[in-house]
């Protein structure tokens, strides 16, 4: 998607410091952290939100969810919270699916 910030980051059109990157995803630190550790795990494939996920995306979502524990461990976390905002009413600000990984104390409670 040509005007999507995360797509531009994935294509290295917008500079960002990536904590991790492979062929399917990249990980960055949230610029407005809500906890000591606040990472965004972002698929390179543009999907607007969880509401737009299709059956064909199952392998990608499985890959992301099984990778989250590795990113947490690399940050020294033994516990963490994962949040996916879906739609404007949930607080989603960038309409490109992404997973928030939060940990390290002061994690917002639900």
JOQUI-V695529 format. One record per pair of residues at least 12 apart in sequence whose ideal C-beta (glycine too) atoms are under 8 Angstrom apart, sorted by the first residue. I is the first residue (numbers start at 0). J is the second residue. Records with the same first field share a line. If there is no record, write none. Layout:
BEGIN
I = J ; J
END
This chain:
BEGIN
0 = 45 ; 95
3 = 45 ; 93 ; 94 ; 95
4 = 93 ; 95
5 = 41 ; 45 ; 93 ; 95 ; 97
6 = 45 ; 95
8 = 25 ; 27 ; 41
9 = 25 ; 41 ; 43
15 = 27
16 = 28
18 = 38 ; 70
19 = 70 ; 73
22 = 43
23 = 42 ; 43 ; 44 ; 59 ; 62 ; 63
24 = 40 ; 41 ; 42 ; 43 ; 62 ; 63 ; 66
25 = 41 ; 43
26 = 38 ; 39 ; 40 ; 41 ; 70
27 = 39 ; 41
29 = 99
33 = 99 ; 101 ; 105 ; 106 ; 107
34 = 80 ; 101 ; 102 ; 103 ; 104 ; 105 ; 106 ; 107
35 = 102 ; 103 ; 104 ; 105
36 = 71 ; 74 ; 75 ; 76 ; 79 ; 100 ; 101 ; 102 ; 103
37 = 99 ; 100 ; 101
38 = 70 ; 74 ; 99 ; 100
39 = 97 ; 98 ; 99 ; 100
40 = 63 ; 66 ; 67 ; 70 ; 97 ; 98 ; 100
41 = 95 ; 96 ; 97 ; 98
42 = 59 ; 63 ; 96 ; 97
44 = 56 ; 59
45 = 95
46 = 95 ; 96
47 = 94 ; 95 ; 96
48 = 84 ; 85 ; 86 ; 91 ; 94 ; 96
49 = 83 ; 85 ; 96
50 = 85 ; 86
51 = 96
52 = 96
63 = 98
64 = 81
67 = 79 ; 81 ; 98 ; 100
70 = 100
71 = 100 ; 102
74 = 102 ; 103
75 = 103
76 = 102 ; 103
78 = 102
79 = 100 ; 101 ; 102 ; 106
80 = 99 ; 100 ; 101 ; 102 ; 106 ; 107
81 = 98 ; 99 ; 100 ; 101
82 = 98 ; 99 ; 101
83 = 96 ; 97 ; 98 ; 99
84 = 99
END
